[in-house]
């Protein structure tokens, strides 16, 4: 689990992958879809995802140059996981919104109680 979280962790990587789910996108299209991300951060995240084999960057020999980003086969396997995390987040947000402001959301499984296989 640690390895997977290191690969896809962070605020933007899952959103980038979800955006590339249907088809390859150009940098500008990704930037428009993620309006809150800075250009520097988008570039950094794309480079990391490419280096980790999650997506590919294709440069077309055109004038002006055209660059497209597309999920690799292993990256496409992550899309259902991204969607499940999104569903979970939607449910959690709704539950948290119904909690009184004074009481934090209770954890069902404190870190110390995680199964040994999950803490390795």
N, C-alpha and C positions, 0 to 999 in steps of 0.2 A: 504494500500500500504506500509506503514511504516513497519508493521509486516513482510510482504513478503520480503521486501528488507533486513531487518535485518537477515532473515533466509538464503537468497541466495546471499547476498551482498559479496563483496570482489572480488579479482582478479581471484581466482581459482575455486570457488565452481561451477559456471556455466560450466566451462570446464570439471570438474570432472564428473558432471552429464551428460553432453553430451557424454563423453567417455564411460559411463556405459549404454548408450541408448540401444545398441544391445544385450549385454550379460554381465553376471558378469565378473569381472576382478580381478586378483590378484594385490597386492601392486606393484610388479615389473612391471607389464604391465601398470598400471596407471602412474608410474614414467617414463617409457619409452615414453609414449604418451605425457607427460607434462615435457619435458626435462629441461625447465627453472625453475621448482619449486624445492625448496630444500626439502630434506627428512623430516626435521622438520616441514616445512609448510604443506606438503602433509599429514603427520600424524595428525597435528592439524586440518586441514580442514576435513579430513575423520571422525575424532572424533566428530567434531561439527555437521556434516551432519547426523551422526548416532544418536547423542543425540537429534537432532531435528526431527528424524523420516523420513528423506529423503532417507536414505540408510540403508541397514543392513550389518552387518559384520558376516560372518559365518566361524567358525574355524572347520576344519575337523581333526578328530583324526587319523592322519597319522604321519609317521616319514619320513622326516621332516614335521612339521606341515604345513598345507596349509590353507590360509585365503583368502576368496573371498569377494568382495564388490559387492552389487547389489542394484539397486533402489527399493524402496518400491512402492506401488501403488500410493501414493501421490507424490513421487519423479518422477514417470513416467509421471504424469500429467504435470510436469514442463518442460519436454523435448520439446514440441512444442513451449513453450514460449522462451526457450533457443535458438531454431532455428530461431525464429522470431527476437530475439535480434541480432543474428548473421547476418541475412539478413539486418537488419537496419544498423548495424555497417558497413557492406560492402558498402551499398549505401552512408552512411555518409562519409566514408573515400574517396570515389570517388568524392563526392561533395566538400569536404574539400581540396582535391588535386587540384581542379580547381579554388579555391579561390586565389586571389592575396595574397602574403605573408603579406602585410601591413594591410589587413582588416580581422578581425576575422570573424568566421562564425556567422551570425546573428541568434538570437533566435526569433522564431515566437511567442512564448508565454512566456514572462518574468514571473518569479516566482510570483510576485505580482498579475498577471492576471490569475493564476490557478483557476479553479472552486473550490468553497469552499469544496466540497466532496473530492477533491484530496489533500487538505492541512490538512485535519483532521487526 
